[in-house]
Amino acid sequence: MKPVIEMHAVHKSYRLGSHLVQALRGVDLQLAAGELLALTGPSGSGKSTILNLCGLIDRPDSGDILINGAD
């Protein structure tokens, strides 16, 4: 089945004062139509960052995000 959402080597960081927080470091993900996904992990592990990137609310620093095959 063809993936609806694909993430390839996605990196995302945020500046917090003088600190650089690396939220995602090289994330790969494929999600097919009808497939269910649960993002779990401790606070600060990048769950919301992944959702914001997939929802086009934010842009990755590097890597590719494809939705229905389109960049």
N, C-alpha and C positions, 0 to 999 in steps of 0.2 A: 504494500500500500504506500502511495506517495505521501511524504510528510507535508503537513500543513504549515508547521513552524520548524525551522532549522536554525540552529546557532552553531557557528564554527569558529573555534579559537577566540571567543569573545572576552575582551578585557574591558573593565570599567573601573575608574578610580574617581574619588571625590576629594576635594581639598577641604580640610577642617582646620581652620586657622592656619598655622604653619605646617601642619601634618598632612601628608598624602595618604589617604585610606584606599587600599586596593580592595574594592568590593568583589570583583570577579577577576580571576586569573586563568584565562584559557578555557572557558566553559564550552563544551560541545553538548548539543541537545537536539533530539528529533522527536516530534510529536505528530502522530498520524491522526486523520479525521476519526472521531469517535473514541479515541484513546483518552483515558483519564490519567491525570498526573497529580501527585501530591508533593509539594515542596515542603520539606521539613528541615529543621536545623535550629541551632541556637540563635539568639538575637545577634544581628550583625554578620550573619553568614552569607547574605546576598540574595535571599528569597525575594524581597520586594524589588531589588534591582533587576532581577531576571524578569519579573512581571512587568515592570516599567519599560524595559527594553522590548519585550514581546508586544506590549500594548502601544508601542511607538510614542510613549511619553518621554523617553530619553533616548540618547544615541550612544553606542559603544565607543570607547577610545580606539579600539581596533577589533578586527574580526568581522564576520559577516552574519547578518540575520536575514533569513529569507522567509517570506510569508507567501504561501502558495507558489513558491518558486521565484518570486520577485524580490529583488533586493530592497 
